[in-house]
Amino acid sequence: MSEPPGDRAADRPCADGGHVRTTPSSNSVLSDFWVNFVRWNLKAIRNPFVVVGSLVQPIIFLVLFTQVFGQLATSALGGGAGSITYETFLLPAIAMQVSLAAAAGSGIGLVNDMEEGMFEKTLVMPMSRSAMFLGKTAAEILRIVVQIAIILALGTFLGANVATGFVGAVGILGIGVLFSLWFIALSNIIAVVTRDQESTIIGANLLQFPLLFVSTAFLPLDAMPDWIEVVATFNPITYGVDAARALMLGQDVMTVVKVTRFGGIWNTLVPAIAVLLVLDIVFGGAMVYLLNRASSSTVQ
């Protein structure tokens, strides 16, 4: 008597030439998503060093830069009564730095799974691969939102002011998520290519810090050398920082691209969000392709 189609088992090839007997999952995509979302959050809780490390470094930058360079940088911003304080100017950049640091941990987590053999085990489970990757990404986004919220609260305590109020603060959280997605994808790409934890950490850090300092993160563009303006125009961090800063200050702040058709802060937000969306699609597509290829080669 033949098996009903819904109950038929499936054979997956494995690395030793044999087959792994698996059965179709009775779970929905949503439940598969939830299982992986919970798994990656628990993994983060059990390894707090990566989570805390990605938050401590930006906090140090925020406190040291505002306290050591605050007066000098405020004068570079115009100085005088009613001018923008450096705390207010810097806070959006630190929020984006949090996104970068936390997103870098995504690739590290994937490499850990590979080194522990968990990556191969999950591939032969009767579970939606899309739900697996989406659950992982959602867990990382949750941590990024929490960490940006902590940075915004600390910045406000230090004297920064969000001109657009609560709505603007929520908008900065949204920009932080949109900004983080391309770097989450990039860190996973590095992880799949290198399959080595140290290489993934070094690769992510080598990209983070040079890009931060050749953007509009720490000083306005007109206060820096001309060659940085050229680099900043093609630097993704510029667009994330400028979008967050426009919400922080309630005004158009973009200097690398001149847009006037939308009015006010939208002259910054529209082109910045468009650039970030393109980056998310390009890097996200490349990540999905490489993960699918790695998945196929792993289970064959």
C-alpha positions in Angstrom: 0.0 0.0 0.0 1.5 3.3 -1.0 2.0 6.2 1.3 -0.2 9.3 1.1 1.6 12.1 -0.7 1.4 14.3 2.4 3.1 11.7 4.6 5.8 10.5 2.1 9.3 10.7 3.4 12.0 12.4 1.5 15.7 11.5 0.9 18.4 14.1 1.2 21.9 13.3 0.0 24.6 13.8 2.6 28.4 14.4 2.4 29.4 10.7 2.8 27.4 9.6 -0.2 24.5 8.2 1.8 21.0 9.7 2.3 19.4 11.3 5.3 15.7 10.3 5.7 13.6 13.3 6.5 9.8 13.8 6.6 7.9 16.9 5.5 7.4 19.5 8.3 3.9 19.8 9.7 4.8 23.2 10.9 3.8 26.4 9.1 6.3 28.9 7.8 5.3 31.2 10.6 6.1 28.6 13.3 9.4 27.8 11.6 10.2 31.5 11.7 9.3 31.7 15.3 11.5 28.7 16.3 14.5 30.3 14.6 13.7 33.8 16.0 13.7 32.3 19.5 16.8 30.2 18.9 18.9 33.1 17.8 17.7 35.3 20.7 18.6 32.5 23.1 22.0 32.1 21.5 22.6 35.8 21.9 21.6 35.7 25.6 24.0 32.8 26.2 26.8 34.7 24.5 26.4 38.2 25.8 30.0 39.3 24.9 29.0 39.9 21.3 25.8 41.8 22.2 27.4 43.9 24.9 30.6 44.5 22.9 28.6 45.9 19.9 26.9 48.4 22.3 29.8 49.3 24.6 32.1 50.5 21.8 29.5 53.1 20.4 28.8 54.3 24.0 32.5 54.9 24.5 32.6 56.8 21.2 29.6 58.9 22.2 30.9 59.8 25.7 34.5 60.4 24.7 33.8 62.3 21.5 31.3 64.6 23.1 33.3 65.2 26.2 36.8 65.5 24.6 35.9 67.2 21.3 32.5 68.7 22.2 33.6 72.4 22.4 35.9 72.3 19.4 33.3 70.4 17.3 30.5 72.8 18.3 32.5 75.7 17.1 33.0 73.9 13.8 29.3 73.6 13.6 28.8 77.3 13.9 29.0 78.0 17.6 27.1 80.7 19.4 23.8 80.7 21.1 21.1 78.6 19.4 23.6 76.6 17.4 23.5 72.8 17.1 25.4 71.1 20.0 27.9 68.4 19.1 25.9 65.9 21.2 22.8 66.5 19.0 25.0 66.4 15.8 26.8 63.2 16.8 24.0 61.1 18.2 22.6 60.0 14.8 26.1 58.8 13.8 26.5 56.8 17.0 23.0 55.2 16.4 24.2 54.1 12.9 27.5 52.8 14.4 25.4 50.7 16.7 23.6 49.3 13.7 27.0 48.5 12.0 28.5 46.8 15.1 25.4 44.7 15.8 25.0 43.8 12.2 28.6 42.5 12.1 27.6 40.0 14.8 25.3 38.3 12.3 28.1 36.9 10.2 29.9 35.8 13.4 26.9 33.9 14.6 26.6 32.1 11.2 30.3 31.1 11.3 29.8 29.8 14.9 27.0 27.6 13.5 29.2 26.3 10.8 32.1 25.6 13.1 29.8 23.8 15.6 28.1 21.7 12.8 24.8 23.3 13.6 24.5 24.9 10.1 24.6 21.5 8.4 22.1 20.0 10.9 19.5 22.8 10.3 19.8 22.2 6.5 18.5 18.7 6.7 15.7 19.6 9.1 12.1 19.6 7.7 11.9 23.3 8.0 11.5 26.2 5.6 14.9 27.7 4.8 13.4 31.1 4.1 11.8 31.0 7.6 15.2 30.0 9.1 17.0 33.0 7.6 14.2 35.4 8.2 14.0 34.3 11.9 17.7 34.9 12.3 17.5 38.3 10.7 14.5 39.3 12.8 16.3 38.4 16.0 19.3 40.6 15.0 17.0 43.5 14.0 15.3 43.3 17.5 18.7 43.6 19.2 19.6 46.5 16.9 16.3 48.3 17.8 16.9 47.8 21.5 20.5 49.0 21.3 19.7 52.1 19.3 16.9 53.0 21.8 19.5 52.7 24.6 21.9 55.0 22.7 19.1 57.6 22.0 18.2 57.6 25.7 21.8 58.0 26.7 22.3 60.8 24.2 19.3 62.7 25.5 20.7 62.3 29.0 24.0 63.9 27.8 22.1 66.9 26.3 21.1 65.9 22.8 17.8 67.0 21.5 15.5 65.3 19.0 13.8 68.2 17.2 11.1 66.0 15.7 10.2 64.5 19.1 9.0 60.9 19.7 8.0 60.4 16.0 11.5 61.4 15.0 13.0 59.0 17.5 10.9 56.2 16.1 12.0 57.2 12.6 15.6 57.0 13.6 15.0 53.5 14.8 13.5 52.7 11.4 16.4 54.2 9.6 18.7 52.2 11.8 17.0 48.9 10.8 17.0 49.9 7.1 20.6 50.9 7.4 21.6 47.7 9.2 20.2 45.2 6.6 22.8 45.8 4.0 25.6 45.2 6.5 23.9 42.2 8.0 23.9 40.8 4.5 27.5 41.8 3.9 28.7 40.2 7.2 26.9 36.9 6.2 28.5 37.1 2.8 32.0 37.4 4.4 31.1 34.5 6.8 30.0 32.2 3.9 33.1 33.0 1.8 35.7 32.7 4.6 33.9 30.2 6.9 36.2 31.5 9.6 35.3 33.5 12.7 38.5 35.6 12.9 38.4 36.4 9.2 34.7 37.5 9.6 35.5 39.8 12.5 38.5 41.3 10.9 36.7 41.8 7.6 33.7 43.5 9.2 35.9 45.8 11.4 38.1 46.7 8.4 35.0 48.0 6.6 33.3 49.7 9.6 35.9 52.1 10.8 37.4 53.5 7.6 33.9 54.0 6.3 32.8 55.8 9.4 35.6 58.3 9.3 35.2 59.1 5.6 31.6 60.0 5.9 29.5 62.8 7.5 29.4 60.8 10.8 31.7 62.9 13.0 32.0 66.2 11.3 30.2 68.2 8.6 31.6 67.7 5.2 32.8 71.3 4.7 35.1 70.9 7.8 37.0 68.0 6.1 39.4 67.7 3.2 38.1 67.8 -0.3 38.9 64.2 -1.1 36.7 63.0 1.7 33.8 64.7 0.1 34.3 62.5 -3.0 34.6 59.3 -0.9 31.6 60.3 1.2 29.4 60.6 -1.8 29.8 56.9 -2.5 29.9 55.8 1.2 26.7 54.0 2.4 27.2 55.3 5.9 26.8 58.9 4.7 23.2 58.2 3.7 22.2 56.4 6.9 23.8 59.1 9.1 22.2 62.0 7.1 18.8 60.4 7.2 18.9 59.9 10.9 20.4 63.4 11.4 17.6 65.0 9.3 15.1 63.4 11.7 17.3 64.5 14.7 17.5 68.2 13.6 14.2 68.4 11.7 15.9 69.9 8.6 17.5 69.0 5.3 21.2 68.1 6.1 22.3 66.2 3.0 25.3 67.8 1.3 26.7 65.0 -0.9 23.5 65.0 -3.1 21.5 68.2 -3.7 17.8 67.5 -3.9 15.2 70.3 -3.7 11.9 68.9 -5.1 10.5 67.3 -1.9 10.9 70.1 0.6 12.4 70.2 4.1 13.8 67.1 5.6 12.3 65.0 2.8 15.1 66.4 0.6 17.4 64.2 2.7 15.1 61.3 3.6 13.9 60.4 0.1 17.3 60.0 -1.6 18.9 58.5 1.5 16.1 55.9 1.9 16.3 55.2 -1.9 20.0 54.5 -1.7 19.7 52.3 1.4 16.8 50.3 -0.2 19.0 49.6 -3.3 21.9 48.5 -1.1 19.6 46.2 0.9 18.3 44.6 -2.3 21.7 44.2 -3.9 23.5 42.8 -0.8 20.5 40.9 0.4 20.1 39.2 -3.0 23.8 38.3 -3.0 23.6 36.9 0.5 20.5 34.7 -0.4 22.3 33.4 -3.5 25.5 32.5 -1.6 23.6 31.0 1.3 21.5 28.8 -1.0 24.7 27.7 -2.9 26.4 27.0 0.4 23.3 25.1 1.6 23.2 23.0 -1.5 26.9 22.1 -1.5 26.7 21.3 2.2 23.9 18.7 2.0 25.2 17.1 -1.2 
